[in-house]
Amino acid sequence: MIPRPNKKKPIGVKWIYKRKKNVKGEVKRYQARLVAKDYIQKHEIDYEEVFALVARLETIRLIIATAA
């Protein structure tokens, strides 16, 4: 954690939950992600850059297997 800059408001976040289903309609896996409430932000006031971190477990396993 770092201290909040003066005169800056923290941006709220919310959790998004989804259920991924197969063709039979059965739940295949659950997905959850944490997203910023960007409708509160104002461009060039609250942010200058946008980052979208997305990494699937399969991708991480592939990178670790390749490195080993």
Rosetta blueprint (number, residue, H / E / L):
1 M L
2 I L
3 P L
4 R L
5 P L
6 N L
7 K L
8 K L
9 K L
10 P L
11 I L
12 G L
13 V E
14 K E
15 W E
16 I E
17 Y E
18 K E
19 R E
20 K E
21 K E
22 N L
23 V L
24 K L
25 G L
26 E L
27 V E
28 K E
29 R E
30 Y E
31 Q E
32 A E
33 R E
34 L E
35 V E
36 A E
37 K L
38 D H
39 Y H
40 I H
41 Q L
42 K L
43 H E
44 E L
45 I L
46 D L
47 Y E
48 E L
49 E L
50 V L
51 F L
52 A L
53 L L
54 V L
55 A L
56 R L
57 L H
58 E H
59 T H
60 I H
61 R H
62 L H
63 I H
64 I H
65 A H
66 T H
67 A H
68 A L
